[in-house]
Every structure is written in C-alpha cells, then in structure tokens.
Amino acid sequence: MQSNNTILIIIATLVVGAGAYWFFFTGTGNDVPLVPTDMTQNSAQLRFNKLVSELGSISFDTRIFSDPRFDMLLDLATPIAPETSGRFDPFASIPGVIGK
C-alpha cells in the first residue's frame, strides 16, 4: 500500500515538474500579440487625450497683478523662531534619573 502511494507521489511530482518546465521554458506564453498595443487605445486613454487637448485652450486673465489693490496687499506671515531640537534618542535613559 505504501509503495503505491510512493509511486503516485513520484508520478504527480513528475507531471507537475514537466508542466512547470513547459510553461516557463518553452516560450509559448511569451507570444507576440496579434494587435500592437501602441496602436490600440482604450476608453480611458481616449478620454485622457481629449481632456489634455481641452487644457491647451485655457487662458488666465493676469490684469489682476497690475491692479493697485493687489499691490496694497500685505504679507501677514508670522516668522517662526528657531528652537533647539529634542534629544537625539528620545527613548534612551535619562542620566541621573533613579530607576532607569
């Protein structure tokens, strides 16, 4: 009974090995497609191309930058004072602390 199981395991291993060899090393899975992929476009590519062509016609009115009200705007940014950084290793023990 045990010899039958061993024979079946050996046959199954050979079949799987032969299939793996055929799949990976014969090159049948690397066939050239019938239609070149660079000549076909799916709907997403067509929509993207349409949107890109529409962006070319966008223009901005830049007269606002020469308006005196724009020149009167003030920068209200608050300067950030430099501060010292923390410890190099925040998880290291603190010298002089009891119990650490």
Residue frames as a rotation matrix with the C-alpha (Angstrom) as fourth column:
MET 1
0.568 0.823 0.000 0.00
0.823 -0.568 0.000 0.00
0.000 0.000 -1.000 0.00
GLN 2
0.512 -0.449 -0.733 2.80
0.136 -0.800 0.585 2.35
-0.848 -0.399 -0.349 0.88
SER 3
-0.581 -0.755 0.306 4.66
0.400 0.063 0.914 1.61
-0.709 0.653 0.265 -2.35
ASN 4
-0.048 0.661 0.749 1.53
0.989 -0.073 0.128 2.57
0.140 0.747 -0.650 -4.33
ASN 5
0.848 0.339 -0.407 1.38
0.440 -0.879 0.185 5.93
-0.295 -0.336 -0.894 -2.56
THR 6
0.041 -0.926 -0.375 5.06
0.100 -0.370 0.924 6.49
-0.994 -0.076 0.078 -3.21
ILE 7
-0.592 -0.216 0.777 4.64
0.742 0.231 0.629 5.70
-0.315 0.949 0.023 -6.91
LEU 8
0.402 0.826 0.395 1.65
0.897 -0.442 0.012 8.07
0.184 0.349 -0.919 -7.15
ILE 9
0.722 -0.204 -0.661 3.61
0.209 -0.846 0.490 10.85
-0.660 -0.492 -0.568 -5.42
ILE 10
-0.383 -0.922 0.051 6.55
0.256 -0.052 0.965 10.36
-0.888 0.382 0.256 -7.80
ILE 11
-0.381 0.318 0.868 4.26
0.924 0.112 0.365 10.42
0.018 0.941 -0.337 -10.87
ALA 12
0.717 0.693 -0.077 2.44
0.697 -0.715 0.056 13.53
-0.016 -0.094 -0.995 -9.62
THR 13
0.377 -0.675 -0.634 5.77
0.112 -0.647 0.755 15.27
-0.919 -0.355 -0.168 -8.97
LEU 14
-0.621 -0.624 0.474 6.99
0.509 0.139 0.849 14.43
-0.596 0.769 0.232 -12.47
VAL 15
0.027 0.723 0.690 3.76
0.980 -0.156 0.125 15.70
0.198 0.673 -0.713 -14.05
VAL 16
0.858 0.269 -0.438 3.91
0.404 -0.879 0.252 18.98
-0.318 -0.393 -0.863 -12.11
GLY 17
0.010 -0.946 -0.323 7.61
0.125 -0.319 0.939 19.38
-0.992 -0.050 0.115 -12.93
ALA 18
-0.575 -0.181 0.798 7.02
0.773 0.202 0.602 18.74
-0.270 0.963 0.024 -16.63
GLY 19
0.451 0.822 0.349 4.16
0.873 -0.488 0.021 21.27
0.188 0.296 -0.937 -16.65
ALA 20
0.718 -0.259 -0.646 6.30
0.180 -0.828 0.531 23.88
-0.673 -0.497 -0.548 -14.93
TYR 21
-0.400 -0.906 0.140 9.14
0.332 0.000 0.943 23.26
-0.854 0.424 0.301 -17.39
TRP 22
-0.312 0.356 0.881 6.79
0.949 0.070 0.308 23.56
0.048 0.932 -0.359 -20.36
PHE 23
0.720 0.691 -0.061 5.17
0.694 -0.715 0.084 26.74
0.014 -0.103 -0.995 -19.01
PHE 24
0.719 -0.440 -0.539 8.38
0.008 -0.769 0.639 28.58
-0.695 -0.463 -0.549 -18.07
PHE 25
-0.180 -0.983 -0.039 10.97
-0.136 -0.015 0.991 27.37
-0.974 0.184 -0.131 -20.57
THR 26
-0.192 0.105 0.976 9.22
0.856 0.505 0.114 26.66
-0.480 0.857 -0.187 -23.88
GLY 27
-0.903 -0.231 -0.362 8.34
0.099 -0.932 0.348 30.32
-0.418 0.279 0.865 -24.53
THR 28
-0.547 0.754 0.364 4.76
0.711 0.190 0.677 29.65
0.441 0.629 -0.640 -25.58
GLY 29
0.306 0.689 -0.657 3.48
0.920 -0.392 0.018 32.13
-0.246 -0.610 -0.754 -23.01
ASN 30
-0.166 -0.470 -0.867 5.58
0.225 -0.874 0.431 34.95
-0.960 -0.123 0.250 -24.48
ASP 31
-0.188 0.163 0.969 3.91
0.973 0.164 0.161 35.09
-0.133 0.973 -0.189 -27.90
VAL 32
-0.982 -0.136 -0.129 3.70
0.106 -0.971 0.216 38.47
-0.155 0.199 0.968 -29.61
PRO 33
-0.193 0.976 -0.097 0.15
0.181 -0.062 -0.982 39.88
-0.964 -0.207 -0.165 -29.52
LEU 34
-0.105 0.241 0.965 -1.73
0.965 0.260 0.040 39.97
-0.241 0.935 -0.260 -32.82
VAL 35
0.683 0.340 0.646 -2.53
0.481 -0.875 -0.049 43.70
0.549 0.344 -0.762 -32.47
PRO 36
-0.457 -0.887 0.060 0.30
0.550 -0.335 -0.765 46.04
0.699 -0.317 0.641 -31.46
THR 37
0.073 0.511 -0.856 -0.52
0.994 -0.103 0.024 47.54
-0.076 -0.853 -0.516 -28.07
ASP 38
-0.654 -0.362 -0.664 0.74
0.392 -0.913 0.111 51.01
-0.646 -0.188 0.740 -29.00
MET 39
-0.940 0.327 0.099 -1.86
-0.044 -0.402 0.915 51.30
0.339 0.855 0.392 -31.79
THR 40
-0.065 0.952 -0.300 -4.85
0.607 0.277 0.745 50.43
0.792 -0.134 -0.596 -29.65
GLN 41
-0.877 -0.113 0.468 -6.34
-0.260 -0.706 -0.659 52.84
0.404 -0.699 0.590 -27.14
ASN 42
-0.481 0.752 -0.451 -8.92
0.854 0.518 -0.045 52.03
0.200 -0.406 -0.892 -24.58
SER 43
0.427 0.783 0.452 -11.66
0.634 -0.616 0.467 54.43
0.644 0.087 -0.760 -23.47
ALA 44
0.708 -0.212 -0.673 -9.62
0.542 -0.447 0.711 55.79
-0.452 -0.869 -0.202 -20.56
GLN 45
-0.411 -0.911 0.030 -6.75
0.682 -0.285 0.673 56.74
-0.605 0.297 0.739 -22.87
LEU 46
-0.354 0.360 0.863 -9.14
0.776 -0.401 0.486 58.40
0.521 0.842 -0.137 -25.33
ARG 47
0.743 0.661 -0.101 -10.79
0.583 -0.567 0.581 60.39
0.327 -0.491 -0.807 -22.53
PHE 48
0.342 -0.711 -0.615 -7.39
0.593 -0.344 0.728 61.45
-0.729 -0.613 0.304 -21.18
ASN 49
-0.620 -0.594 0.513 -6.27
0.760 -0.291 0.581 62.62
-0.196 0.750 0.632 -24.63
LYS 50
0.096 0.749 0.655 -9.49
0.719 -0.507 0.475 64.60
0.688 0.426 -0.588 -25.03
LEU 51
0.845 0.221 -0.486 -9.03
0.524 -0.524 0.672 66.31
-0.106 -0.823 -0.559 -21.66
VAL 52
-0.097 -0.956 -0.275 -5.40
0.666 -0.268 0.697 67.18
-0.740 -0.116 0.663 -22.44
SER 53
-0.565 -0.085 0.821 -6.43
0.776 -0.393 0.493 68.77
0.281 0.915 0.289 -25.73
GLU 54
0.523 0.813 0.257 -9.05
0.613 -0.568 0.549 70.85
0.592 -0.129 -0.795 -23.89
LEU 55
0.538 -0.373 -0.755 -6.43
0.669 -0.355 0.653 72.14
-0.512 -0.857 0.059 -21.44
GLY 56
-0.463 -0.787 0.408 -4.49
0.871 -0.319 0.373 73.81
-0.163 0.528 0.833 -24.26
SER 57
-0.170 0.475 0.864 -7.25
0.555 -0.678 0.482 76.38
0.814 0.561 -0.148 -24.76
ILE 58
0.621 0.377 -0.687 -7.27
0.783 -0.278 0.556 77.60
0.018 -0.883 -0.468 -21.12
SER 59
-0.280 -0.685 0.672 -6.06
0.464 -0.710 -0.530 81.15
0.841 0.163 0.517 -20.60
PHE 60
0.075 0.211 -0.975 -5.81
0.987 -0.158 0.041 83.29
-0.145 -0.965 -0.220 -17.47
ASP 61
0.645 0.168 0.746 -6.54
0.305 -0.951 -0.050 86.98
0.701 0.260 -0.664 -17.09
THR 62
-0.021 -0.785 -0.619 -3.38
0.979 0.111 -0.174 88.39
0.205 -0.609 0.766 -15.49
ARG 63
-0.067 0.036 0.997 -4.57
0.176 -0.983 0.047 92.01
0.982 0.179 0.059 -15.26
ILE 64
0.880 0.442 -0.175 -5.20
0.222 -0.056 0.973 91.48
0.421 -0.895 -0.148 -11.54
PHE 65
0.292 -0.852 -0.434 -1.46
0.948 0.198 0.249 91.59
-0.126 -0.484 0.866 -10.89
SER 66
-0.658 -0.515 0.550 -1.27
0.603 -0.797 -0.024 95.18
0.451 0.316 0.835 -12.19
ASP 67
0.422 0.868 0.264 -4.25
0.390 -0.436 0.811 96.35
0.819 -0.239 -0.522 -10.09
PRO 68
-0.296 -0.557 0.776 -3.27
-0.451 -0.634 -0.628 98.83
0.842 -0.536 -0.063 -7.31
ARG 69
0.547 0.547 0.633 -5.39
-0.820 0.197 0.538 96.88
0.169 -0.814 0.556 -4.81
PHE 70
0.886 -0.306 -0.349 -3.25
0.278 0.952 -0.129 93.82
0.372 0.017 0.928 -5.44
ASP 71
-0.053 -0.968 0.244 -0.10
0.278 -0.250 -0.928 95.87
0.959 0.018 0.282 -4.80
MET 72
-0.055 0.094 0.994 -1.55
-0.768 -0.640 0.018 97.04
0.637 -0.763 0.107 -1.46
LEU 73
0.843 0.369 -0.392 -1.82
-0.088 0.813 0.576 93.51
0.531 -0.451 0.717 -0.10
LEU 74
0.147 -0.779 0.609 0.45
-0.965 -0.249 -0.086 92.85
0.219 -0.575 -0.788 2.87
ASP 75
-0.107 -0.279 -0.954 2.25
-0.048 0.960 -0.275 89.69
0.993 0.016 -0.116 3.86
LEU 76
0.402 0.365 0.840 0.88
-0.826 -0.253 0.505 88.71
0.396 -0.896 0.200 7.27
ALA 77
0.476 -0.279 -0.834 3.11
0.184 0.959 -0.216 85.69
0.860 -0.051 0.507 7.74
THR 78
0.871 -0.191 0.452 4.37
-0.488 -0.244 0.838 85.16
-0.049 -0.951 -0.306 11.27
PRO 79
0.051 -0.918 -0.393 8.08
-0.691 0.252 -0.677 84.42
0.721 0.306 -0.622 11.47
ILE 80
0.923 0.197 -0.332 8.90
0.044 0.801 0.597 81.17
0.383 -0.565 0.731 13.21
ALA 81
0.419 -0.788 0.452 11.62
-0.907 -0.382 0.175 81.46
0.035 -0.483 -0.875 15.80
PRO 82
0.035 -0.467 -0.884 14.22
-0.320 0.832 -0.453 78.69
0.947 0.298 -0.120 15.67
GLU 83
0.666 0.203 0.718 14.08
-0.746 0.175 0.643 76.34
0.005 -0.964 0.268 18.62
THR 84
-0.476 -0.856 0.203 16.51
-0.864 0.498 0.073 73.79
-0.164 -0.141 -0.976 19.94
SER 85
-0.015 0.435 -0.900 15.88
-0.541 0.754 0.373 70.24
0.841 0.493 0.224 18.86
GLY 86
0.796 0.393 0.461 14.99
-0.600 0.406 0.690 67.49
0.084 -0.825 0.559 21.28
ARG 87
0.156 -0.743 0.651 17.13
-0.533 0.492 0.689 64.60
-0.832 -0.454 -0.319 22.40
PHE 88
-0.508 -0.447 -0.736 18.95
-0.862 0.264 0.434 62.56
0.000 0.855 -0.519 19.77
ASP 89
-0.667 0.328 -0.669 17.36
0.129 0.935 0.329 59.35
0.734 0.133 -0.666 21.06
PRO 90
-0.204 0.639 0.742 14.10
-0.784 -0.560 0.267 60.10
0.586 -0.527 0.615 22.91
PHE 91
0.774 0.539 -0.334 13.88
-0.282 0.764 0.580 56.51
0.567 -0.354 0.743 24.19
ALA 92
-0.172 -0.904 -0.392 17.33
0.268 0.340 -0.901 56.43
0.948 -0.260 0.183 25.75
SER 93
0.394 0.281 -0.875 17.55
0.900 0.072 0.429 56.52
0.184 -0.957 -0.224 29.53
ILE 94
0.672 -0.104 0.733 17.98
-0.094 -0.994 -0.055 59.91
0.734 -0.032 -0.678 31.15
PRO 95
-0.295 -0.846 -0.444 21.19
0.482 0.269 -0.834 60.22
0.825 -0.460 0.329 33.13
GLY 96
-0.924 -0.160 0.348 20.66
-0.206 -0.556 -0.805 60.97
0.323 -0.815 0.481 36.81
VAL 97
0.059 0.985 0.159 17.10
-0.901 -0.016 0.434 59.60
0.431 -0.169 0.887 36.94
ILE 98
-0.676 -0.270 0.686 16.68
-0.634 0.687 -0.355 56.89
-0.375 -0.675 -0.635 39.56
GLY 99
0.084 0.714 0.695 15.12
-0.172 0.697 -0.696 53.64
-0.981 -0.061 0.182 38.43
LYS 100
0.901 0.223 -0.373 16.24
-0.388 0.028 -0.921 53.77
-0.195 0.974 0.112 34.84
